[in-house]
Amino acid sequence: MSLHFLDTSAILNGALNLFENIYISPLVLQELEHIKSSGTNAHTQYLARQAVRDIITSCDYRYSAVSQKQIDKLLKKYDFLSNINDHRMLCEALILNNNNQVVFVTSDGAQMLFAQELGLQTIYFGDLEEENTDYCGWSRHYPNEEQMAALYSTPNFNTLGVKTNEFCEIFEGDQLKDILFWNGERYRQLNYKEFTSVLGERIKPRNLEQKMYLDLLQNKDIPVKLCIGRFGSGKSFLALSYALRAIQDGKFDRIVFVKNNLEVKGAGKLGTLPGDETQKLYPWLRQIEDHIGALKFEDYLEQNIIEPAHLSSLRGRDLKNSILLIDEAENLLTTNIQLLLGRVAEGSEIIFCADIKQCDYNNEKMSGIPKLINSLAGDPLFGMVKLLKAERSNVAALADKLD
């Protein structure tokens, strides 16, 4: 079995959870310990802290003390190497390779090239062309005393180094102290409002991520909103409840409901449906009816408060004072997303709800959602929240166990 030598960059990108027979260099541990307390990005500090905790509490990783004299000898042998930690790690991997089949795992392109030059097998952890889907719109932080003081005394300074429109869970030890939001100019606390739905139901968050999601939905300064999460996590229910309430309050004229009607993987084809566009789309509108009841649903359709729309009918549309609600957005190609963004006119906003794991394309990489995140994360007009927990019912939560 190959021995996977993980360098610091690979570990910070999550490689600890994806490889077996892992070797941890003392040099890597030293770097992680340094990152934990250094002045680098607070999110990177959190990742380093988490990695060190995982390493020292697990029996799954191999360690050894490679002779520093052997490393020094190799550094002199290869004139393209210098006496820095990265190159000492490469020498350490080369020494281990004499007795094991070592695979050097890195997220650093230069390290990969040096490792290959030394004859080591390599894995670049993360396809160079693959979209980054690690960003989830919020992050956890464990600020030291100085950083904690700065967050509240100078909120207009980006102490945590986060992206614009990113939510921050602030911890003291293991206790959650606060949730802050960086809008690109200052940190603020959550200011969402609970509200009553059109059916008289009180809409309030059930977990931390839903608090952030409601804050995002009610943020009038962010017209492009994305929520990703598993089935039953509340992404569509909260978006629809918010949209209907906003219509009732006179903030928008209508909800344009869009769904890419792909056949569910493994299900038989439905065939051609009769009727006009609304009738053809009716099977994909049932979720709205489930939320507000058949009578109110029919009433909203007749009043054009809810307008169902198929992707093919949206080209050239100019949608003003509207909420575009895009459900099951995991089934959108990048070109579909571009088309939808191009429809958002004055006074409108767009909400994407997606679960990549429910993508009905044969290849999930066809989904345009990772591209949307990768391209717009940090843009002042874009915000997102990833929901983690199924809240529909205990039975719905069981679906996660089948992964």
MARKE-888931 format. One record per residue (C-alpha): x, y, z; residue in three letters; residue number from 1. Coordinates in Angstrom, 2 decimals, decimal comma. Example, Ala and Ser with C-alpha at 12.3 -4.5 7.8 and 13.67 -1.06 7.14 Angstrom:
% MARKE-888931
east  north  up  residuo  num
12,30  -4,50  7,80  ALA  1;
13,67  -1,06  7,14  SER  2;
//
This chain:
% MARKE-888931
east  north  up  residuo  num
0,00  0,00  0,00  MET  1;
1,26  3,48  -0,86  SER  2;
2,31  5,81  1,92  LEU  3;
0,65  9,19  1,38  HIS  4;
2,96  12,03  2,43  PHE  5;
0,69  15,06  2,92  LEU  6;
2,30  18,48  2,91  ASP  7;
0,84  21,46  4,78  THR  8;
-1,08  22,86  1,81  SER  9;
-2,86  19,54  1,19  ALA  10;
-3,84  19,22  4,85  ILE  11;
-5,27  22,74  4,96  LEU  12;
-7,37  21,85  1,91  ASN  13;
-8,90  18,83  3,69  GLY  14;
-6,74  15,93  2,47  ALA  15;
-6,68  14,30  5,92  LEU  16;
-10,22  13,06  5,36  ASN  17;
-9,69  11,61  1,90  LEU  18;
-6,56  9,45  2,01  PHE  19;
-5,50  6,28  3,81  GLU  20;
-2,08  5,28  5,16  ASN  21;
-1,07  8,88  5,79  ILE  22;
2,36  10,05  6,92  TYR  23;
2,64  13,28  8,91  ILE  24;
6,01  15,01  8,90  SER  25;
7,18  16,79  12,07  PRO  26;
7,90  19,73  9,76  LEU  27;
4,23  19,81  8,75  VAL  28;
3,13  19,81  12,37  LEU  29;
5,51  22,69  13,08  GLN  30;
4,06  24,71  10,20  GLU  31;
0,49  24,02  11,31  LEU  32;
1,33  25,10  14,87  GLU  33;
2,87  28,29  13,51  HIS  34;
-0,18  29,02  11,32  ILE  35;
-2,48  28,56  14,34  LYS  36;
-1,02  31,60  16,08  SER  37;
0,37  33,63  13,19  SER  38;
-1,17  36,73  11,66  GLY  39;
-2,47  34,92  8,56  THR  40;
-6,09  34,69  7,46  ASN  41;
-8,34  33,77  10,40  ALA  42;
-10,07  31,05  8,42  HIS  43;
-6,69  29,45  7,66  THR  44;
-5,87  29,64  11,38  GLN  45;
-9,08  27,77  12,11  TYR  46;
-8,25  25,07  9,53  LEU  47;
-4,76  24,67  11,01  ALA  48;
-6,16  24,41  14,53  ARG  49;
-8,67  21,79  13,41  GLN  50;
-6,00  19,80  11,53  ALA  51;
-3,65  19,72  14,53  VAL  52;
-6,50  18,57  16,73  ARG  53;
-7,38  15,78  14,28  ASP  54;
-3,75  14,67  13,98  ILE  55;
-2,89  14,50  17,66  ILE  56;
-6,14  12,75  18,64  THR  57;
-6,01  10,09  15,92  SER  58;
-4,08  6,84  15,72  CYS  59;
-4,50  6,65  11,94  ASP  60;
-1,42  8,64  10,96  TYR  61;
2,22  7,55  10,81  ARG  62;
5,13  9,57  12,18  TYR  63;
8,87  9,07  12,26  SER  64;
11,97  11,11  12,93  ALA  65;
13,96  11,16  9,71  VAL  66;
17,62  12,00  10,26  SER  67;
18,24  15,70  9,71  GLN  68;
21,77  14,81  8,57  LYS  69;
20,29  12,69  5,77  GLN  70;
18,07  15,62  4,76  ILE  71;
21,06  18,00  4,78  ASP  72;
22,99  15,56  2,60  LYS  73;
20,19  15,43  0,01  LEU  74;
19,87  19,20  -0,04  LEU  75;
23,54  19,39  -1,09  LYS  76;
23,02  16,71  -3,74  LYS  77;
20,24  18,55  -5,60  TYR  78;
21,22  22,12  -6,47  ASP  79;
17,62  23,14  -7,27  PHE  80;
16,66  22,59  -3,61  LEU  81;
17,31  25,08  -0,81  SER  82;
17,20  24,86  2,99  ASN  83;
13,54  25,75  3,46  ILE  84;
10,78  23,68  5,05  ASN  85;
9,10  22,82  1,75  ASP  86;
12,29  21,37  0,29  HIS  87;
13,21  19,60  3,54  ARG  88;
9,81  17,87  3,34  MET  89;
10,61  16,73  -0,19  LEU  90;
13,91  15,27  1,01  CYS  91;
12,12  13,55  3,88  GLU  92;
9,64  12,00  1,43  ALA  93;
12,51  10,86  -0,78  LEU  94;
14,24  9,15  2,17  ILE  95;
11,01  7,38  3,15  LEU  96;
10,60  6,31  -0,46  ASN  97;
13,56  3,96  -0,03  ASN  98;
11,48  1,68  2,20  ASN  99;
7,93  2,60  1,15  ASN  100;
6,07  3,50  -2,00  GLN  101;
5,60  7,17  -1,21  VAL  102;
3,02  9,35  -2,93  VAL  103;
3,59  13,04  -2,30  PHE  104;
0,24  14,88  -1,93  VAL  105;
0,25  18,67  -2,29  THR  106;
-1,91  21,64  -3,27  SER  107;
1,19  23,64  -4,18  ASP  108;
2,03  23,51  -7,90  GLY  109;
5,73  24,27  -7,37  ALA  110;
6,04  21,52  -4,75  GLN  111;
4,45  19,06  -7,15  MET  112;
6,97  19,91  -9,88  LEU  113;
9,92  19,60  -7,49  PHE  114;
8,61  16,25  -6,21  ALA  115;
8,29  14,95  -9,75  GLN  116;
11,83  16,13  -10,52  GLU  117;
13,01  14,00  -7,58  LEU  118;
11,23  10,96  -9,02  GLY  119;
8,41  10,85  -6,48  LEU  120;
4,87  9,87  -7,37  GLN  121;
2,61  12,88  -6,86  THR  122;
-1,03  13,79  -6,42  ILE  123;
-2,10  17,37  -6,90  TYR  124;
-4,90  17,67  -4,36  PHE  125;
-7,58  19,47  -6,33  GLY  126;
-7,92  19,52  -10,09  ASP  127;
-6,39  22,73  -11,43  LEU  128;
-9,53  23,20  -13,55  GLU  129;
-12,02  22,16  -10,89  GLU  130;
-14,23  24,84  -9,39  GLU  131;
-13,78  25,59  -5,69  ASN  132;
-16,96  24,60  -3,83  THR  133;
-15,49  24,84  -0,31  ASP  134;
-16,90  28,34  0,17  TYR  135;
-20,26  28,17  1,91  CYS  136;
-21,02  31,82  2,68  GLY  137;
-20,12  31,51  6,35  TRP  138;
-17,08  30,49  8,37  SER  139;
-16,11  29,71  11,95  ARG  140;
-13,53  31,81  13,78  HIS  141;
-11,65  31,52  17,05  TYR  142;
-10,17  35,01  17,45  PRO  143;
-7,57  35,76  20,11  ASN  144;
-8,19  38,52  22,67  GLU  145;
-6,72  41,23  20,47  GLU  146;
-8,77  40,19  17,43  GLN  147;
-11,94  39,88  19,54  MET  148;
-11,49  43,41  20,85  ALA  149;
-10,85  44,75  17,33  ALA  150;
-14,03  43,15  15,96  LEU  151;
-16,19  45,30  18,22  TYR  152;
-14,03  48,41  18,69  SER  153;
-13,16  48,85  15,00  THR  154;
-15,94  47,04  13,09  PRO  155;
-15,02  48,84  9,86  ASN  156;
-11,72  46,92  9,71  PHE  157;
-11,79  43,41  8,19  ASN  158;
-10,09  41,78  11,19  THR  159;
-10,95  38,24  10,10  LEU  160;
-9,96  38,70  6,45  GLY  161;
-13,23  37,29  5,10  VAL  162;
-15,02  37,87  1,80  LYS  163;
-17,62  40,56  1,29  THR  164;
-21,08  39,36  2,40  ASN  165;
-19,66  36,49  4,45  GLU  166;
-21,16  35,45  7,79  PHE  167;
-18,79  34,68  10,67  CYS  168;
-19,49  32,42  13,65  GLU  169;
-17,38  33,81  16,50  ILE  170;
-16,26  31,33  19,17  PHE  171;
-14,59  31,75  22,52  GLU  172;
-13,17  28,32  23,21  GLY  173;
-15,95  25,90  22,30  ASP  174;
-18,74  28,40  23,00  GLN  175;
-20,45  30,39  20,24  LEU  176;
-20,25  34,07  21,23  LYS  177;
-21,78  35,83  18,24  ASP  178;
-22,59  35,72  14,53  ILE  179;
-21,28  38,68  12,54  LEU  180;
-21,69  39,70  8,92  PHE  181;
-19,00  41,51  6,90  TRP  182;
-20,69  43,67  4,24  ASN  183;
-17,42  44,89  2,75  GLY  184;
-17,39  48,03  4,90  GLU  185;
-18,05  46,89  8,47  ARG  186;
-19,01  43,95  10,66  TYR  187;
-22,55  43,91  11,97  ARG  188;
-24,66  41,48  13,97  GLN  189;
-27,57  39,61  12,43  LEU  190;
-30,65  41,77  12,02  ASN  191;
-33,18  39,42  10,41  TYR  192;
-36,82  39,61  11,51  LYS  193;
-39,12  36,69  12,14  GLU  194;
-42,39  37,08  10,26  PHE  195;
-45,81  35,58  9,71  THR  196;
-46,39  33,69  6,47  SER  197;
-49,38  34,24  4,21  VAL  198;
-50,99  31,25  5,97  LEU  199;
-50,47  32,74  9,42  GLY  200;
-47,55  30,47  10,30  GLU  201;
-44,69  32,02  12,28  ARG  202;
-41,50  31,80  10,22  ILE  203;
-38,42  31,60  12,42  LYS  204;
-35,05  29,86  12,05  PRO  205;
-34,45  26,43  13,57  ARG  206;
-30,65  26,48  13,53  ASN  207;
-27,68  28,82  13,14  LEU  208;
-27,43  28,48  9,38  GLU  209;
-31,12  29,26  8,93  GLN  210;
-30,59  32,45  10,97  LYS  211;
-27,92  33,50  8,48  MET  212;
-30,13  32,50  5,56  TYR  213;
-33,06  34,62  6,78  LEU  214;
-30,65  37,53  7,27  ASP  215;
-29,45  37,09  3,68  LEU  216;
-32,97  36,81  2,26  LEU  217;
-34,03  40,05  3,98  GLN  218;
-30,90  41,95  2,89  ASN  219;
-32,13  44,38  0,23  LYS  220;
-28,55  45,30  -0,73  ASP  221;
-27,82  41,79  -2,09  ILE  222;
-29,90  41,08  -5,23  PRO  223;
-28,25  37,71  -6,06  VAL  224;
-28,76  35,12  -3,32  LYS  225;
-27,83  31,44  -3,27  LEU  226;
-28,73  28,76  -0,76  CYS  227;
-27,29  25,27  -1,02  ILE  228;
-28,30  22,43  1,27  GLY  229;
-29,64  18,92  1,47  ARG  230;
-33,29  17,96  1,02  PHE  231;
-35,40  19,16  3,94  GLY  232;
-32,89  21,79  5,06  SER  233;
-35,37  24,63  4,44  GLY  234;
-33,72  26,33  1,47  LYS  235;
-36,83  26,42  -0,74  SER  236;
-39,39  26,75  2,05  PHE  237;
-37,75  29,82  3,59  LEU  238;
-37,14  31,42  0,18  ALA  239;
-40,77  30,94  -0,83  LEU  240;
-42,09  32,14  2,55  SER  241;
-39,89  35,23  2,33  TYR  242;
-40,91  35,92  -1,29  ALA  243;
-44,64  35,65  -0,60  LEU  244;
-44,32  37,89  2,46  ARG  245;
-42,38  40,46  0,41  ALA  246;
-45,16  40,41  -2,22  ILE  247;
-47,80  40,88  0,49  GLN  248;
-45,83  43,82  1,90  ASP  249;
-45,73  45,46  -1,53  GLY  250;
-41,96  45,21  -1,96  LYS  251;
-42,26  43,29  -5,27  PHE  252;
-44,98  42,71  -7,87  ASP  253;
-44,59  38,99  -8,54  ARG  254;
-42,62  35,81  -8,09  ILE  255;
-41,23  34,31  -11,27  VAL  256;
-40,80  30,64  -10,40  PHE  257;
-38,24  28,78  -12,53  VAL  258;
-37,30  25,13  -12,45  LYS  259;
-35,27  23,18  -15,00  ASN  260;
-37,54  20,24  -15,58  ASN  261;
-35,04  17,42  -15,95  LEU  262;
-36,23  13,88  -15,47  GLU  263;
-35,15  12,55  -12,06  VAL  264;
-32,27  10,09  -12,41  LYS  265;
-33,59  6,54  -12,38  GLY  266;
-37,20  7,59  -13,03  ALA  267;
-39,07  6,80  -16,22  GLY  268;
-39,84  9,53  -18,73  LYS  269;
-43,10  11,38  -18,18  LEU  270;
-43,74  12,12  -21,81  GLY  271;
-45,34  15,20  -23,38  THR  272;
-47,84  16,95  -21,13  LEU  273;
-51,02  18,64  -22,45  PRO  274;
-52,09  22,25  -21,96  GLY  275;
-50,55  25,71  -21,90  ASP  276;
-47,22  26,58  -20,23  GLU  277;
-48,71  26,77  -16,73  THR  278;
-50,49  23,44  -17,15  GLN  279;
-47,35  21,80  -18,52  LYS  280;
-45,34  23,11  -15,59  LEU  281;
-47,95  22,23  -12,99  TYR  282;
-46,26  19,01  -11,76  PRO  283;
-43,16  21,12  -10,91  TRP  284;
-45,29  23,73  -9,13  LEU  285;
-46,82  21,31  -6,63  ARG  286;
-44,23  22,22  -4,00  GLN  287;
-45,68  25,76  -3,90  ILE  288;
-49,15  24,30  -3,53  GLU  289;
-47,84  22,10  -0,70  ASP  290;
-46,69  25,21  1,18  HIS  291;
-49,68  27,54  0,71  ILE  292;
-52,60  25,25  -0,11  GLY  293;
-54,52  24,67  -3,34  ALA  294;
-56,97  27,59  -3,03  LEU  295;
-54,39  30,29  -2,36  LYS  296;
-52,09  28,76  -4,99  PHE  297;
-54,80  28,97  -7,67  GLU  298;
-55,65  32,51  -6,55  ASP  299;
-52,01  33,64  -6,86  TYR  300;
-51,72  32,09  -10,32  LEU  301;
-54,85  33,91  -11,51  GLU  302;
-53,58  37,22  -10,12  GLN  303;
-50,18  36,65  -11,74  ASN  304;
-48,54  36,96  -8,31  ILE  305;
-46,85  33,64  -9,08  ILE  306;
-45,68  33,31  -12,67  GLU  307;
-44,29  29,89  -13,64  PRO  308;
-41,61  30,14  -16,30  ALA  309;
-39,65  27,64  -18,33  HIS  310;
-36,03  28,41  -19,17  LEU  311;
-36,76  28,34  -22,88  SER  312;
-39,32  31,15  -22,52  SER  313;
-37,09  33,55  -20,59  LEU  314;
-34,67  34,62  -23,29  ARG  315;
-35,10  38,36  -23,95  GLY  316;
-37,34  38,94  -20,91  ARG  317;
-36,90  42,12  -18,83  ASP  318;
-38,19  41,27  -15,36  LEU  319;
-38,71  44,37  -13,22  LYS  320;
-39,87  44,52  -9,57  ASN  321;
-39,85  40,75  -9,39  SER  322;
-38,36  37,97  -7,31  ILE  323;
-36,92  35,28  -9,55  LEU  324;
-37,06  32,09  -7,48  LEU  325;
-34,92  29,37  -9,07  ILE  326;
-35,53  26,01  -7,44  ASP  327;
-33,41  22,89  -7,94  GLU  328;
-30,76  25,14  -9,44  ALA  329;
-28,27  22,26  -9,38  GLU  330;
-29,79  21,31  -12,73  ASN  331;
-28,72  24,58  -14,36  LEU  332;
-25,78  24,81  -16,72  LEU  333;
-23,52  27,84  -16,47  THR  334;
-25,14  29,24  -19,61  THR  335;
-28,58  28,84  -17,98  ASN  336;
-27,40  30,81  -14,95  ILE  337;
-26,02  33,54  -17,21  GLN  338;
-29,39  33,73  -18,97  LEU  339;
-31,24  34,06  -15,66  LEU  340;
-28,92  36,72  -14,25  LEU  341;
-29,39  38,66  -17,46  GLY  342;
-33,17  38,84  -16,84  ARG  343;
-32,86  40,66  -13,50  VAL  344;
-33,94  44,25  -14,14  ALA  345;
-34,47  47,30  -11,92  GLU  346;
-36,03  46,54  -8,54  GLY  347;
-35,68  42,76  -8,89  SER  348;
-33,66  40,09  -7,16  GLU  349;
-32,91  36,44  -7,82  ILE  350;
-32,74  33,52  -5,39  ILE  351;
-31,08  30,21  -6,35  PHE  352;
-31,83  27,11  -4,25  CYS  353;
-29,63  24,09  -4,98  ALA  354;
-28,44  20,72  -3,76  ASP  355;
-25,54  19,49  -5,90  ILE  356;
-26,06  15,91  -4,68  LYS  357;
-29,53  15,92  -6,26  GLN  358;
-28,19  16,99  -9,66  CYS  359;
-29,99  14,96  -12,34  ASP  360;
-27,27  15,22  -14,96  TYR  361;
-25,23  12,07  -15,48  ASN  362;
-22,17  14,08  -14,44  ASN  363;
-22,66  16,45  -11,49  GLU  364;
-19,80  18,60  -12,82  LYS  365;
-22,23  19,83  -15,50  MET  366;
-23,99  21,87  -12,82  SER  367;
-23,23  25,58  -13,09  GLY  368;
-23,59  26,24  -9,34  ILE  369;
-19,88  25,66  -8,51  PRO  370;
-19,00  28,12  -11,27  LYS  371;
-21,48  30,63  -9,84  LEU  372;
-19,88  30,36  -6,38  ILE  373;
-16,34  30,47  -7,70  ASN  374;
-17,02  33,53  -9,87  SER  375;
-19,18  35,63  -7,55  LEU  376;
-18,05  34,85  -3,99  ALA  377;
-16,94  38,18  -2,53  GLY  378;
-18,88  40,31  -5,02  ASP  379;
-20,97  42,92  -3,13  PRO  380;
-24,08  41,96  -5,13  LEU  381;
-23,82  38,25  -4,23  PHE  382;
-24,38  36,35  -1,01  GLY  383;
-24,85  32,70  -0,12  MET  384;
-25,49  30,37  2,80  VAL  385;
-24,99  26,63  3,00  LYS  386;
-27,53  24,83  5,20  LEU  387;
-26,28  21,71  6,97  LEU  388;
-29,20  20,13  8,78  LYS  389;
-32,44  18,57  7,54  ALA  390;
-35,35  20,12  9,42  GLU  391;
-38,31  18,68  7,50  ARG  392;
-38,72  15,67  9,77  SER  393;
-36,77  12,92  11,51  ASN  394;
-37,64  10,58  8,64  VAL  395;
-36,37  13,05  6,00  ALA  396;
-33,08  13,29  7,92  ALA  397;
-32,59  9,54  7,48  LEU  398;
-31,94  10,10  3,76  ALA  399;
-28,45  11,41  4,61  ASP  400;
-27,55  7,98  6,03  LYS  401;
-27,82  6,48  2,53  LEU  402;
-24,92  8,53  1,18  ASP  403;
//
